[in-house]
Amino acid sequence: MSHIVDNIRQALIESSDRKTLASSDRFFKEGEAAKVHGVKMGEVSKIAKYGFQQIKGLPKQEIFDLCEELWQAGYLEESVVACNWAESLHKQYAPADFKVFEHWVHDYLTNWADCDTLCNHTIGMFVMQYPEYIEELKRWAKSSKRFVKRASAVTLIIPARKGFFLDEIFEIADTLLLDTDDLVQKGYGWMLKAASEAHREEVFEYVVSKKAVMPRTALRYAIEKMPADMKAEAMKK
């Protein structure tokens, strides 16, 4: 099985772009760790899709094992391939898969790109299928790890856009409200912005009720898609 991962890794190495590699550092904040091969994300997606065609007949657990091997390498592009493969299995998700995803969240996330790629689609799709696991996201929000906290919010981006889980979104936002980490603030602000696409008035009322204490970074994210008059009201001190 390792030869499959070796082939993916070799394809990424051969697709490395000197300019992409040189510019990668500016995408990450202080305190984030990100090893990169230097491959444009469009090319990474092509490699992931091609690779999945070679393995899609394998049992789900064997594909998860390949994903695990990719995560262990610590390279951004390899983690993106792992996320792409896990997302491609969404029709086969079962409740027990949450433990796999939680392990990846707790043990492998070292930067916002890994976090968002895994959570937006793979785990977001999972919680839409098994909404009882939002209770686990609420626990993540109380973690001491910055990317576990961010994961609790960004997992709900896609469901939020569809109008789902508004009460739980507000509950997670309450937990993260005063967090001083800007990556966490941006994460829950983005979650609120996504929720505003289906529930603008409710999100506006929530933001206004919290604006005295909500960090400005989170507030600006939350109101980004609102009309100018709502933005002005929310920003008014």
N, CA, C and O of each residue as an XYZ file, in Angstrom:
948
protein
N       0.826     -1.220      0.000
C       0.000      0.000      0.000
C       0.859      1.269      0.000
O       0.459      2.297     -0.545
N       2.039      1.183      0.616
C       2.879      2.376      0.708
C       3.279      2.904     -0.661
O       3.555      4.093     -0.817
N       3.311      2.011     -1.661
C       3.708      2.488     -2.988
C       2.715      3.514     -3.523
O       3.082      4.378     -4.318
N       1.448      3.421     -3.086
C       0.438      4.394     -3.522
C       0.803      5.776     -3.000
O       0.790      6.757     -3.743
N       1.130      5.838     -1.710
C       1.541      7.114     -1.116
C       2.841      7.596     -1.755
O       2.999      8.787     -2.023
N       3.770      6.674     -2.000
C       5.029      7.055     -2.640
C       4.787      7.686     -4.004
O       5.451      8.655     -4.370
N       3.838      7.137     -4.754
C       3.528      7.669     -6.080
C       2.943      9.078     -5.992
O       3.296      9.961     -6.773
N       2.044      9.271     -5.026
C       1.458     10.598     -4.814
C       2.546     11.595     -4.440
O       2.603     12.702     -4.975
N       3.398     11.190     -3.524
C       4.474     12.076     -3.048
C       5.411     12.446     -4.207
O       5.825     13.597     -4.342
N       5.733     11.461     -5.026
C       6.616     11.723     -6.155
C       5.960     12.682     -7.147
O       6.615     13.576     -7.685
N       4.666     12.491     -7.384
C       3.944     13.385     -8.295
C       3.943     14.818     -7.764
O       4.069     15.771     -8.533
N       3.801     14.966     -6.448
C       3.832     16.305     -5.843
C       5.222     16.934     -5.978
O       5.360     18.108     -6.321
N       6.225     16.138     -5.705
C       7.599     16.649     -5.807
C       7.899     17.103     -7.237
O       8.519     18.144     -7.454
N       7.454     16.313     -8.196
C       7.711     16.648     -9.594
C       6.903     17.868    -10.048
O       7.241     18.511    -11.041
N       5.837     18.177     -9.313
C       4.989     19.329     -9.666
C       5.355     20.585     -8.887
O       4.704     21.621     -9.015
N       6.407     20.478     -8.079
C       6.822     21.616     -7.270
C       7.180     22.810     -8.148
O       7.826     22.673     -9.186
N       6.748     23.963     -7.707
C       6.965     25.200     -8.445
C       7.795     26.133     -7.563
O       7.411     26.432     -6.432
N       8.915     26.582     -8.079
C       9.844     27.378     -7.262
C       9.167     28.640     -6.712
O       9.385     28.998     -5.555
N       8.360     29.307     -7.516
C       7.684     30.530     -7.083
C       6.670     30.228     -5.977
O       6.575     30.971     -4.999
N       5.917     29.142     -6.132
C       4.939     28.749     -5.110
C       5.643     28.411     -3.801
O       5.187     28.795     -2.724
N       6.743     27.699     -3.902
C       7.513     27.337     -2.716
C       8.042     28.576     -2.006
O       7.989     28.665     -0.779
N       8.549     29.528     -2.776
C       9.148     30.733     -2.194
C       8.104     31.617     -1.512
O       8.409     32.310     -0.541
N       6.873     31.590     -2.025
C       5.835     32.487     -1.480
C       5.002     31.862     -0.375
O       4.153     32.534      0.210
N       5.229     30.591     -0.080
C       4.333     29.881      0.842
C       4.365     30.435      2.260
O       3.352     30.414      2.959
N       5.513     30.927      2.684
C       5.645     31.393      4.064
C       4.683     32.529      4.405
O       4.242     32.642      5.549
N       4.356     33.369      3.428
C       3.539     34.542      3.736
C       2.078     34.190      4.019
O       1.306     35.044      4.457
N       1.700     32.943      3.770
C       0.315     32.547      4.007
C       0.061     32.102      5.439
O      -1.089     31.893      5.825
N       1.115     31.955      6.230
C       0.953     31.401      7.572
C       1.375     32.377      8.641
O       2.296     33.172      8.456
N       0.682     32.304      9.772
C       0.918     33.197     10.907
C       2.048     32.671     11.787
O       2.469     31.520     11.681
N       2.512     33.545     12.646
C       3.489     33.130     13.644
C       2.892     32.033     14.517
O       1.745     32.134     14.953
N       3.668     30.990     14.769
C       3.172     29.882     15.587
C       2.569     28.761     14.778
O       2.239     27.711     15.329
N       2.416     28.961     13.462
C       1.920     27.889     12.598
C       3.105     27.137     11.998
O       4.140     27.718     11.672
N       2.916     25.839     11.867
C       3.946     25.013     11.233
C       3.391     24.476      9.926
O       2.289     23.929      9.881
N       4.164     24.637      8.869
C       3.699     24.141      7.571
C       4.890     23.776      6.697
O       5.597     24.652      6.200
N       5.105     22.484      6.514
C       6.070     22.030      5.515
C       5.328     21.982      4.183
O       4.184     21.532      4.115
N       5.978     22.443      3.143
C       5.317     22.446      1.834
C       6.249     21.891      0.768
O       7.469     22.035      0.848
N       5.646     21.253     -0.234
C       6.401     20.850     -1.412
C       6.506     22.015     -2.396
O       7.423     22.066     -3.216
N       5.550     22.957     -2.303
C       5.534     24.082     -3.229
C       4.755     23.783     -4.494
O       5.221     24.049     -5.602
N       3.551     23.223     -4.319
C       2.702     22.862     -5.463
C       1.442     23.718     -5.425
O       0.829     23.874     -4.369
N       1.057     24.264     -6.553
C      -0.178     25.054     -6.624
C      -1.367     24.156     -6.281
O      -1.400     22.979     -6.638
N      -2.344     24.743     -5.579
C      -3.466     23.936     -5.086
C      -4.286     23.308     -6.213
O      -4.828     22.215     -6.049
N      -4.377     23.982     -7.337
C      -5.093     23.378     -8.461
C      -4.430     22.088     -8.916
O      -5.106     21.122     -9.269
N      -3.112     22.080     -8.905
C      -2.364     20.887     -9.298
C      -2.488     19.798     -8.233
O      -2.583     18.614     -8.555
N      -2.485     20.207     -6.965
C      -2.674     19.236     -5.876
C      -4.017     18.525     -6.041
O      -4.107     17.308     -5.879
N      -5.053     19.288     -6.362
C      -6.384     18.689     -6.555
C      -6.390     17.685     -7.694
O      -7.013     16.628     -7.592
N      -5.698     18.013     -8.783
C      -5.618     17.082     -9.923
C      -4.923     15.788     -9.517
O      -5.372     14.696     -9.865
N      -3.827     15.921     -8.781
C      -3.082     14.743     -8.337
C      -3.939     13.904     -7.397
O      -3.940     12.676     -7.483
N      -4.675     14.574     -6.490
C      -5.548     13.863     -5.554
C      -6.640     13.091     -6.297
O      -6.919     11.933     -5.985
N      -7.249     13.746     -7.277
C      -8.335     13.094     -8.027
C      -7.813     11.909     -8.838
O      -8.446     10.854     -8.891
N      -6.663     12.092     -9.460
C      -6.064     10.993    -10.211
C      -5.746      9.831     -9.272
O      -6.020      8.675     -9.592
N      -5.166     10.145     -8.112
C      -4.823      9.107     -7.144
C      -6.043      8.372     -6.642
O      -6.006      7.159     -6.437
N      -7.135      9.110     -6.441
C      -8.340      8.456     -5.920
C      -8.916      7.474     -6.934
O      -9.493      6.456     -6.553
N      -8.765      7.770     -8.202
C      -9.242      6.836     -9.223
C      -8.530      5.481     -9.108
O      -9.097      4.448     -9.465
N      -7.298      5.491     -8.612
C      -6.532      4.251     -8.476
C      -6.927      3.451     -7.232
O      -6.661      2.252     -7.155
N      -7.561      4.113     -6.260
C      -7.823      3.445     -4.968
C      -9.299      3.341     -4.604
O      -9.641      2.733     -3.590
N     -10.180      3.926     -5.416
C     -11.575      4.057     -4.986
C     -12.275      2.716     -4.764
O     -13.315      2.663     -4.108
N     -11.715      1.636     -5.304
C     -12.314      0.318     -5.074
C     -11.872     -0.333     -3.777
O     -12.385     -1.389     -3.406
N     -10.936      0.275     -3.090
C     -10.442     -0.297     -1.834
C     -11.466     -0.103     -0.713
O     -12.297      0.802     -0.788
N     -11.415     -0.940      0.319
C     -12.278     -0.726      1.489
C     -11.982      0.636      2.123
O     -10.851      1.122      2.085
N     -13.012      1.234      2.699
C     -12.873      2.565      3.297
C     -11.729      2.635      4.295
O     -10.964      3.599      4.291
N     -11.602      1.637      5.142
C     -10.564      1.690      6.169
C      -9.165      1.700      5.554
O      -8.258      2.346      6.079
N      -8.994      0.994      4.455
C      -7.683      1.001      3.798
C      -7.367      2.386      3.231
O      -6.219      2.829      3.262
N      -8.387      3.061      2.716
C      -8.172      4.422      2.212
C      -7.870      5.369      3.373
O      -6.991      6.224      3.260
N      -8.588      5.224      4.486
C      -8.273      6.022      5.673
C      -6.831      5.772      6.141
O      -6.154      6.694      6.596
N      -6.371      4.522      6.025
C      -4.993      4.213      6.412
C      -3.992      4.940      5.505
O      -2.952      5.406      5.969
N      -4.310      5.031      4.225
C      -3.461      5.791      3.309
C      -3.475      7.281      3.667
O      -2.444      7.953      3.630
N      -4.659      7.777      4.013
C      -4.771      9.173      4.448
C      -3.907      9.416      5.680
O      -3.228     10.437      5.785
N      -3.942      8.468      6.605
C      -3.136      8.571      7.824
C      -1.650      8.690      7.483
O      -0.926      9.484      8.083
N      -1.216      7.902      6.527
C       0.190      7.935      6.120
C       0.551      9.292      5.519
O       1.646      9.808      5.742
N      -0.371      9.858      4.763
C      -0.148     11.184      4.197
C      -0.098     12.253      5.284
O       0.762     13.133      5.252
N      -1.014     12.179      6.244
C      -1.020     13.150      7.347
C       0.289     13.083      8.135
O       0.840     14.112      8.526
N       0.770     11.888      8.359
C       1.965     11.722      9.189
C       3.192     12.416      8.600
O       4.112     12.775      9.335
N       3.212     12.604      7.293
C       4.374     13.221      6.649
C       4.512     14.697      7.009
O       5.614     15.245      6.986
N       3.389     15.342      7.343
C       3.446     16.731      7.782
C       3.521     17.767      6.675
O       3.746     18.944      6.959
N       3.339     17.365      5.415
C       3.363     18.315      4.308
C       1.945     18.785      3.981
O       1.007     17.989      3.929
N       1.810     20.086      3.765
C       0.503     20.668      3.483
C      -0.180     19.972      2.312
O      -1.347     19.593      2.410
N       0.538     19.802      1.211
C      -0.080     19.230      0.010
C      -0.521     17.787      0.236
O      -1.534     17.351     -0.310
N       0.239     17.051      1.037
C      -0.135     15.656      1.306
C      -1.376     15.593      2.189
O      -2.214     14.707      2.026
N      -1.492     16.529      3.118
C      -2.698     16.566      3.943
C      -3.916     16.948      3.102
O      -5.019     16.459      3.348
N      -3.722     17.814      2.120
C      -4.829     18.191      1.226
C      -5.297     16.974      0.420
O      -6.497     16.777      0.228
N      -4.355     16.167     -0.046
C      -4.733     14.927     -0.742
C      -5.523     14.021      0.201
O      -6.541     13.451     -0.190
N      -5.059     13.890      1.434
C      -5.770     13.057      2.418
C      -7.192     13.557      2.633
O      -8.131     12.764      2.698
N      -7.346     14.871      2.742
C      -8.681     15.448      2.931
C      -9.567     15.197      1.713
O     -10.748     14.878      1.846
N      -8.985     15.344      0.532
C      -9.728     15.113     -0.708
C     -10.232     13.679     -0.775
O     -11.376     13.430     -1.153
N      -9.367     12.735     -0.403
C      -9.764     11.322     -0.434
C     -10.838     11.028      0.606
O     -11.802     10.316      0.323
N     -10.676     11.572      1.802
C     -11.669     11.339      2.854
C     -13.021     11.934      2.463
O     -14.068     11.335      2.711
N     -12.986     13.115      1.850
C     -14.226     13.746      1.398
C     -14.904     12.914      0.306
O     -16.131     12.836      0.247
N     -14.104     12.302     -0.545
C     -14.658     11.493     -1.634
C     -15.396     10.257     -1.127
O     -16.156      9.636     -1.869
N     -15.172      9.907      0.123
C     -15.836      8.740      0.733
C     -17.117      9.111      1.465
O     -17.670      8.275      2.180
N     -17.610     10.348      1.308
C     -18.699     10.832      2.175
C     -19.966      9.977      2.113
O     -20.725      9.924      3.081
N     -20.194      9.315      0.994
C     -21.381      8.457      0.909
C     -21.240      7.189      1.751
O     -22.222      6.489      2.000
N     -20.021      6.901      2.184
C     -19.763      5.711      3.010
C     -19.577      6.049      4.493
O     -19.321      5.152      5.297
N     -19.700      7.326      4.867
C     -19.450      7.698      6.260
C     -20.356      6.932      7.212
O     -21.527      6.684      6.925
N     -19.785      6.567      8.349
C     -20.522      5.905      9.433
C     -20.125      6.586     10.739
O     -19.060      7.199     10.809
N     -20.959      6.492     11.778
C     -20.651      7.177     13.039
C     -19.245      6.912     13.576
O     -18.623      7.814     14.137
N     -18.739      5.702     13.415
C     -17.413      5.370     13.945
C     -16.300      6.185     13.292
O     -15.206      6.293     13.847
N     -16.568      6.762     12.116
C     -15.538      7.539     11.424
C     -15.176      8.809     12.173
O     -14.107      9.377     11.951
N     -16.052      9.259     13.055
C     -15.747     10.488     13.780
C     -14.442     10.379     14.554
O     -13.691     11.350     14.650
N     -14.172      9.206     15.102
C     -12.940      9.035     15.872
C     -11.706      9.229     14.987
O     -10.690      9.757     15.438
N     -11.799      8.803     13.738
C     -10.699      8.999     12.787
C     -10.500     10.495     12.556
O      -9.381     11.000     12.647
N     -11.594     11.200     12.255
C     -11.502     12.628     11.969
C     -11.029     13.405     13.196
O     -10.232     14.335     13.077
N     -11.518     13.026     14.365
C     -11.110     13.712     15.594
C      -9.614     13.524     15.855
O      -8.931     14.454     16.285
N      -9.123     12.341     15.598
C      -7.684     12.067     15.727
C      -6.887     12.989     14.816
O      -5.880     13.554     15.241
N      -7.323     13.149     13.568
C      -6.608     14.034     12.653
C      -6.638     15.476     13.154
O      -5.634     16.184     13.076
N      -7.782     15.908     13.666
C      -7.908     17.278     14.184
C      -6.967     17.501     15.363
O      -6.242     18.495     15.403
N      -6.980     16.584     16.314
C      -6.200     16.777     17.537
C      -4.697     16.568     17.336
O      -3.883     17.199     18.010
N      -4.338     15.689     16.417
C      -2.936     15.268     16.339
C      -2.154     15.807     15.140
O      -0.924     15.749     15.139
N      -2.842     16.330     14.119
C      -2.109     16.695     12.913
C      -2.262     18.147     12.456
O      -1.454     18.620     11.657
N      -3.260     18.854     12.933
C      -3.462     20.218     12.442
C      -2.402     21.159     13.012
O      -2.257     21.280     14.228
N      -1.672     21.815     12.128
C      -0.625     22.744     12.560
C      -0.749     24.110     11.895
O       0.063     24.996     12.162
N      -1.747     24.299     11.035
C      -1.934     25.587     10.365
C      -3.388     25.716      9.897
O      -4.128     24.734      9.848
N      -3.775     26.941      9.559
C      -5.171     27.187      9.192
C      -5.575     26.457      7.911
O      -6.732     26.060      7.768
N      -4.643     26.275      6.985
C      -4.995     25.636      5.714
C      -5.357     24.169      5.907
O      -6.355     23.697      5.362
N      -4.554     23.448      6.679
C      -4.895     22.063      7.030
C      -6.252     22.005      7.712
O      -7.107     21.188      7.369
N      -6.429     22.890      8.685
C      -7.645     22.903      9.490
C      -8.878     23.106      8.610
O      -9.843     22.345      8.691
N      -8.835     24.131      7.777
C     -10.015     24.472      6.989
C     -10.297     23.432      5.911
O     -11.457     23.136      5.624
N      -9.241     22.876      5.312
C      -9.439     21.872      4.268
C     -10.102     20.623      4.836
O     -11.008     20.062      4.219
N      -9.659     20.196      5.996
C     -10.255     19.013      6.629
C     -11.674     19.284      7.114
O     -12.574     18.467      6.916
N     -11.865     20.428      7.747
C     -13.129     20.669      8.455
C     -14.259     21.126      7.540
O     -15.398     20.686      7.699
N     -13.957     22.004      6.583
C     -15.038     22.567      5.771
C     -15.878     21.492      5.092
O     -17.107     21.559      5.105
N     -15.226     20.518      4.510
C     -15.962     19.541      3.702
C     -16.043     18.171      4.377
O     -17.139     17.656      4.596
N     -14.906     17.584      4.703
C     -14.923     16.224      5.249
C     -15.772     16.149      6.516
O     -16.741     15.393      6.578
N     -15.401     16.939      7.524
C     -16.129     16.843      8.795
C     -17.453     17.585      8.710
O     -18.417     17.203      9.373
N     -17.515     18.642      7.902
C     -18.787     19.337      7.688
C     -19.843     18.424      7.089
O     -21.000     18.435      7.512
N     -19.436     17.627      6.095
C     -20.371     16.655      5.510
C     -20.787     15.616      6.543
O     -21.949     15.213      6.608
N     -19.813     15.189      7.352
C     -20.109     14.182      8.367
C     -21.175     14.674      9.337
O     -22.122     13.943      9.625
N     -21.042     15.902      9.850
C     -22.016     16.371     10.856
C     -23.379     16.651     10.235
O     -24.388     16.621     10.939
N     -23.432     16.920      8.937
C     -24.751     17.040      8.308
C     -25.433     15.675      8.248
O     -26.659     15.586      8.321
N     -24.640     14.615      8.114
C     -25.209     13.267      8.113
C     -25.517     12.778      9.525
O     -26.491     12.058      9.748
N     -24.675     13.179     10.470
C     -24.817     12.711     11.856
C     -24.777     13.913     12.803
O     -23.786     14.126     13.503
N     -25.875     14.707     12.820
C     -25.859     15.969     13.571
C     -25.659     15.820     15.071
O     -25.324     16.794     15.745
N     -25.857     14.623     15.605
C     -25.623     14.437     17.040
C     -24.158     14.699     17.415
O     -23.848     14.947     18.580
N     -23.264     14.645     16.424
C     -21.841     14.858     16.716
C     -21.471     16.334     16.877
O     -20.320     16.657     17.172
N     -22.443     17.228     16.683
C     -22.178     18.633     16.987
C     -21.873     18.807     18.473
O     -21.179     19.747     18.862
N     -22.388     17.908     19.294
C     -22.035     17.951     20.718
C     -20.525     17.812     20.908
O     -19.952     18.407     21.821
N     -19.887     17.030     20.049
C     -18.428     16.890     20.118
C     -17.740     18.191     19.690
O     -16.709     18.562     20.251
N     -18.309     18.878     18.700
C     -17.740     20.163     18.286
C     -17.774     21.160     19.437
O     -16.849     21.953     19.609
N     -18.835     21.114     20.214
C     -18.933     22.022     21.370
C     -17.805     21.746     22.361
O     -17.300     22.661     23.011
N     -17.421     20.487     22.467
C     -16.288     20.152     23.341
C     -14.972     20.655     22.740
O     -14.089     21.126     23.457
N     -14.859     20.548     21.420
C     -13.655     21.072     20.767
C     -13.488     22.565     21.058
O     -12.371     23.049     21.239
N     -14.598     23.280     21.101
C     -14.539     24.727     21.324
C     -13.901     25.083     22.668
O     -13.437     26.207     22.861
N     -13.880     24.133     23.585
C     -13.307     24.364     24.916
C     -11.880     23.840     25.033
O     -11.311     23.822     26.125
N     -11.307     23.417     23.922
C      -9.948     22.868     23.915
C      -8.919     23.951     24.233
O      -9.202     25.144     24.124
N      -7.741     23.527     24.622
C      -6.623     24.454     24.799
C      -5.833     24.623     23.503
O      -4.942     25.470     23.431
N      -6.147     23.830     22.480
C      -5.411     23.878     21.215
C      -6.100     24.813     20.232
O      -7.303     24.705     19.995
N      -5.326     25.730     19.663
C      -5.920     26.751     18.795
C      -6.638     26.149     17.586
O      -7.712     26.624     17.217
N      -6.070     25.114     16.964
C      -6.694     24.590     15.753
C      -7.864     23.663     16.048
O      -8.725     23.474     15.190
N      -7.914     23.084     17.235
C      -9.100     22.333     17.647
C     -10.248     23.314     17.867
O     -11.385     23.046     17.479
N      -9.944     24.450     18.491
C     -10.978     25.480     18.679
C     -11.450     26.022     17.334
O     -12.652     26.157     17.107
N     -10.514     26.330     16.444
C     -10.924     26.812     15.122
C     -11.757     25.752     14.397
O     -12.735     26.070     13.719
N     -11.353     24.492     14.551
C     -12.082     23.399     13.903
C     -13.535     23.337     14.345
O     -14.410     23.007     13.545
N     -13.804     23.650     15.608
C     -15.186     23.595     16.108
C     -16.088     24.545     15.332
O     -17.274     24.276     15.145
N     -15.515     25.664     14.879
C     -16.297     26.653     14.130
C     -16.301     26.380     12.635
O     -17.363     26.366     12.013
N     -15.127     26.162     12.047
C     -15.080     26.071     10.586
C     -15.690     24.775     10.056
O     -16.005     24.686      8.869
N     -15.860     23.773     10.912
C     -16.597     22.572     10.501
C     -18.029     22.925     10.095
O     -18.632     22.231      9.276
N     -18.566     23.989     10.661
C     -19.971     24.337     10.421
C     -20.168     25.348      9.296
O     -21.289     25.810      9.085
N     -19.112     25.703      8.569
C     -19.247     26.695      7.499
C     -20.264     26.260      6.442
O     -21.194     27.007      6.139
N     -20.100     25.078      5.889
C     -21.008     24.619      4.816
C     -22.428     24.401      5.353
O     -23.383     24.876      4.738
N     -22.598     23.689      6.492
C     -23.950     23.583      7.051
C     -24.578     24.945      7.339
O     -25.773     25.136      7.116
N     -23.773     25.900      7.837
C     -24.307     27.232      8.154
C     -24.855     27.913      6.910
O     -25.913     28.541      6.963
N     -24.154     27.797      5.804
C     -24.622     28.415      4.556
C     -25.961     27.834      4.108
O     -26.763     28.505      3.458
N     -26.179     26.585      4.468
C     -27.439     25.917      4.100
C     -28.556     26.199      5.108
O     -29.685     25.737      4.940
N     -28.231     26.962      6.157
C     -29.242     27.333      7.138
C     -29.373     26.388      8.309
O     -30.301     26.525      9.107
N     -28.464     25.429      8.435
C     -28.551     24.427      9.493
C     -27.886     24.900     10.793
O     -26.979     25.732     10.778
N     -28.353     24.357     11.894
C     -27.655     24.373     13.198
C     -27.426     25.771     13.778
O     -26.393     26.020     14.400
N     -28.381     26.684     13.579
C     -28.161     28.059     14.031
C     -27.961     28.140     15.545
O     -27.076     28.856     16.013
N     -28.766     27.420     16.306
C     -28.629     27.470     17.767
C     -27.248     26.994     18.202
O     -26.623     27.593     19.078
N     -26.779     25.921     17.589
C     -25.471     25.371     17.938
C     -24.343     26.312     17.506
O     -23.319     26.413     18.182
N     -24.537     26.997     16.378
C     -23.550     27.974     15.909
C     -23.397     29.097     16.930
O     -22.280     29.505     17.248
N     -24.521     29.594     17.443
C     -24.455     30.647     18.461
C     -23.814     30.129     19.749
O     -23.085     30.858     20.422
N     -24.088     28.881     20.084
C     -23.505     28.311     21.304
C     -21.979     28.205     21.182
O     -21.252     28.527     22.121
N     -21.505     27.755     20.023
C     -20.060     27.672     19.808
C     -19.440     29.077     19.767
O     -18.358     29.298     20.311
N     -20.125     30.011     19.126
C     -19.631     31.395     19.105
C     -19.535     31.955     20.522
O     -18.581     32.663     20.843
N     -20.520     31.642     21.375
C     -20.466     32.088     22.772
C     -19.226     31.549     23.474
O     -18.561     32.265     24.223
N     -18.921     30.273     23.221
C     -17.758     29.654     23.869
C     -16.456     30.305     23.418
O     -15.536     30.495     24.214
N     -16.389     30.643     22.133
C     -15.155     31.195     21.563
C     -15.088     32.723     21.634
O     -14.070     33.319     21.281
N     -16.154     33.342     22.084
C     -16.350     34.790     21.957
C     -15.146     35.628     22.369
O     -14.742     36.529     21.633
N     -14.577     35.352     23.513
C     -13.514     36.196     24.069
C     -12.115     35.634     23.822
O     -11.142     36.112     24.405
N     -12.014     34.630     22.970
C     -10.702     34.043     22.689
C      -9.779     35.106     22.101
O     -10.193     35.895     21.252
N      -8.541     35.122     22.552
C      -7.600     36.158     22.112
C      -6.811     35.786     20.859
O      -6.087     36.623     20.319
N      -6.937     34.564     20.397
C      -6.203     34.088     19.216
C      -6.925     34.549     17.954
O      -8.096     34.223     17.761
N      -6.240     35.304     17.091
C      -6.933     35.841     15.922
C      -7.381     34.757     14.953
O      -8.362     34.949     14.235
N      -6.684     33.613     14.913
C      -7.127     32.524     14.035
C      -8.421     31.891     14.529
O      -9.227     31.413     13.730
N      -8.618     31.887     15.825
C      -9.886     31.421     16.395
C     -10.967     32.471     16.156
O     -12.090     32.126     15.789
N     -10.646     33.732     16.358
C     -11.604     34.813     16.114
C     -12.079     34.807     14.661
O     -13.273     34.930     14.386
N     -11.133     34.662     13.739
C     -11.501     34.620     12.320
C     -12.343     33.385     12.010
O     -13.239     33.432     11.167
N     -12.049     32.274     12.700
C     -12.808     31.043     12.484
C     -14.265     31.182     12.876
O     -15.150     30.820     12.101
N     -14.531     31.704     14.075
C     -15.943     31.800     14.470
C     -16.635     32.983     13.793
O     -17.848     32.957     13.585
N     -15.858     34.029     13.447
C     -16.447     35.117     12.666
C     -16.892     34.639     11.293
O     -17.945     35.033     10.793
N     -16.070     33.782     10.688
C     -16.411     33.192      9.385
C     -17.653     32.317      9.512
O     -18.523     32.347      8.642
N     -17.744     31.542     10.581
C     -18.926     30.711     10.829
C     -20.179     31.574     10.902
O     -21.203     31.234     10.309
N     -20.104     32.691     11.629
C     -21.257     33.589     11.741
C     -21.587     34.216     10.386
O     -22.757     34.347     10.028
N     -20.551     34.603      9.632
C     -20.791     35.156      8.291
C     -21.517     34.141      7.415
O     -22.453     34.493      6.697
N     -21.085     32.879      7.472
C     -21.748     31.834      6.684
C     -23.205     31.675      7.120
O     -24.093     31.509      6.285
N     -23.444     31.727      8.427
C     -24.815     31.605      8.943
C     -25.677     32.783      8.501
O     -26.887     32.634      8.328
N     -25.064     33.955      8.317
C     -25.836     35.140      7.925
C     -26.400     35.026      6.511
O     -27.319     35.762      6.152
N     -25.861     34.118      5.709
C     -26.384     33.943      4.360
C     -27.814     33.407      4.374
O     -28.603     33.700      3.476
N     -28.137     32.629      5.392
C     -29.499     32.082      5.516
C     -30.288     32.749      6.647
O     -31.519     32.743      6.630
N     -29.589     33.317      7.620
C     -30.243     33.877      8.809
C     -29.648     35.255      9.134
O     -29.073     35.460     10.202
N     -29.799     36.183      8.198
C     -29.132     37.479      8.367
C     -29.609     38.228      9.615
O     -28.791     38.716     10.395
N     -30.920     38.319      9.803
C     -31.444     39.084     10.940
C     -31.003     38.491     12.267
O     -30.621     39.221     13.181
N     -31.053     37.171     12.376
C     -30.683     36.516     13.637
C     -29.201     36.714     13.953
O     -28.825     36.972     15.096
N     -28.361     36.587     12.907
C     -26.923     36.785     13.125
C     -26.640     38.249     13.453
O     -25.804     38.540     14.308
N     -27.324     39.165     12.789
C     -27.153     40.594     13.091
C     -27.510     40.881     14.550
O     -26.768     41.567     15.253
N     -28.632     40.360     14.990
C     -29.042     40.577     16.382
C     -28.027     39.990     17.350
O     -27.734     40.581     18.390
N     -27.495     38.829     17.005
C     -26.482     38.206     17.865
C     -25.242     39.095     17.943
O     -24.735     39.361     19.032
N     -24.757     39.551     16.796
C     -23.542     40.364     16.766
C     -23.743     41.665     17.540
O     -22.876     42.066     18.316
N     -24.878     42.322     17.332
C     -25.145     43.583     18.034
C     -25.202     43.362     19.545
O     -24.746     44.201     20.322
N     -25.765     42.230     19.949
C     -25.869     41.940     21.384
C     -24.508     41.666     22.021
O     -24.352     41.784     23.236
N     -23.524     41.301     21.197
C     -22.194     40.950     21.713
C     -21.122     41.976     21.357
O     -19.967     41.818     21.754
N     -21.482     43.024     20.615
C     -20.458     43.881     20.026
C     -19.604     44.617     21.062
O     -18.485     45.030     20.757
N     -20.111     44.782     22.260
C     -19.325     45.469     23.286
C     -18.101     44.660     23.704
O     -17.111     45.224     24.170
N     -18.166     43.341     23.539
C     -17.068     42.481     23.975
C     -16.455     41.652     22.849
O     -15.347     41.135     22.994
N     -17.169     41.523     21.727
C     -16.653     40.707     20.625
C     -15.412     41.360     20.020
O     -15.451     42.544     19.687
N     -14.313     40.621     19.870
C     -13.126     41.187     19.211
C     -13.477     41.712     17.824
O     -14.274     41.105     17.109
N     -12.879     42.844     17.444
C     -13.228     43.484     16.167
C     -12.920     42.580     14.976
O     -13.604     42.639     13.955
N     -11.898     41.750     15.106
C     -11.571     40.828     14.015
C     -12.747     39.904     13.737
O     -13.153     39.743     12.586
N     -13.297     39.297     14.782
C     -14.435     38.394     14.620
C     -15.661     39.153     14.125
O     -16.393     38.669     13.261
N     -15.879     40.340     14.675
C     -17.057     41.121     14.295
C     -17.028     41.480     12.814
O     -18.035     41.352     12.118
N     -15.878     41.926     12.340
C     -15.782     42.307     10.922
C     -16.040     41.122      9.999
O     -16.708     41.257      8.974
N     -15.512     39.973     10.365
C     -15.789     38.768      9.573
C     -17.288     38.473      9.561
O     -17.860     38.183      8.510
N     -17.916     38.546     10.728
C     -19.319     38.142     10.872
C     -20.256     38.991     10.020
O     -21.247     38.481      9.497
N     -19.952     40.284      9.876
C     -20.883     41.192      9.189
C     -20.506     41.447      7.737
O     -21.130     42.276      7.073
N     -19.507     40.755      7.242
C     -18.943     41.070      5.929
C     -19.971     41.064      4.804
O     -19.853     41.849      3.863
N     -20.978     40.193      4.880
C     -21.946     40.071      3.775
C     -23.247     40.819      4.048
O     -24.221     40.666      3.311
N     -23.262     41.627      5.105
C     -24.474     42.361      5.446
C     -24.527     43.697      4.708
O     -23.492     44.204      4.275
N     -25.732     44.278      4.558
C     -25.856     45.592      3.915
C     -25.122     46.677      4.710
O     -24.842     46.512      5.897
N     -24.824     47.771      4.042
C     -24.018     48.837      4.636
C     -24.623     49.374      5.930
O     -23.893     49.658      6.880
N     -25.948     49.515      5.979
C     -26.565     50.082      7.188
C     -26.404     49.141      8.379
O     -26.181     49.596      9.502
N     -26.516     47.842      8.145
C     -26.326     46.861      9.217
C     -24.871     46.884      9.674
O     -24.594     46.855     10.873
N     -23.945     46.934      8.723
C     -22.521     46.993      9.077
C     -22.235     48.200      9.961
O     -21.541     48.099     10.973
N     -22.787     49.349      9.557
C     -22.543     50.581     10.310
C     -23.075     50.458     11.735
O     -22.413     50.873     12.686
N     -24.254     49.896     11.878
C     -24.848     49.721     13.202
C     -24.028     48.773     14.063
O     -23.815     49.016     15.251
N     -23.571     47.691     13.447
C     -22.782     46.702     14.197
C     -21.427     47.269     14.621
O     -20.922     46.934     15.693
N     -20.841     48.122     13.790
C     -19.517     48.658     14.085
C     -19.560     49.865     15.017
O     -18.535     50.258     15.574
N     -20.737     50.449     15.187
C     -20.863     51.658     16.003
C     -20.587     51.358     17.471
O     -21.170     50.435     18.039
N     -19.713     52.123     18.078
C     -19.352     51.882     19.479
C     -20.340     52.574     20.405
O     -20.205     52.489     21.626
